[in-house]
C-alpha cells in the first residue's frame, strides 16, 4: 500500500470519526441550546442558536426542583453506594479467586446470574419484600436514602465482583501476597496494602460505571422515594413533565445541571476505564 493511499485512508478515517462524534454529541447540543430559549422560540426552530442568551430558565429550574436538596440526596446515595460496592465486591472477588473451591465458584455463578435478570421482572416483589422487612424490623427501607442505598448495593454486587474477579486473575500475582504473609502480614493488611493498590484501574472503572448508573437512575428511586425532601435529581426533574404541560426549556436546563457532575467525574478518570474493562473481561 502506497504512502498516498495510507494518507487518504487516514483522512477518511478522521472524517468518519468527526461525523460520528457530531452524531453522538447532537443530543447534548439540543439540550444546551434549548435551555436558553423561550418555549415559542424553541418551537420555531429547536436547532437554531438562541436569539438572546438568558439564565432565566436555569434560575427557574433551580428553584422549582429544589436543586440543592436533590443534588445533596443524589450525592449521598451515589457516594455511599459506590464506596460500599467497591469495598465489598473487591474483597469478595479476591476471596473467590484465592480460595477457588466449589462454594466460591457457586456463589460467583449466582452473582453473575443476577446480572442477567431484568429489574422490571423483580421490582414489584422487591417492593413487597421491602415492606415486609420494614414491618418486621422497624427500619425504614422505603422512602429513605438508606433503603435506596441498600438496594443499590445489592444490584451492583454482581457486576463489581465480575470485573474485579477477572482483573485479579489477570493482573494480581499470588506471589506478592505470599511474600507479605511470610513477612508476617495479616489477611486484612495484605488486601489493603498489597492487593487493593494494584486494583486501581478496575476500581476506577467500577466507580465510573456505578456513578453513571446510580446518578442517572430514575426507576428505582421512583418506586422507593415519595417525600419531597428525599427526591434525587432524576425525580426532581420529573416535575417539569406534567400530564397536560411540559416545560421543555426548564427541563433542558435541569438536564444540563444533572449531566455536568457526571461529565466532570468521567473526564477526570477516563484514562482508566478502557484499561480496566479490558483487563476485567479477561478470565485466567
Helices and strands as residue ranges (DSSP letters): H 3-34, H 39-44, H 56-64, H 67-99, H 102-114, G 119-121, H 123-137, H 145-171, H 174-182, H 187-190, I 191-195, H 196-198, H 200-216, H 219-224, G 228-230, H 233-237, G 238-240, H 248-280
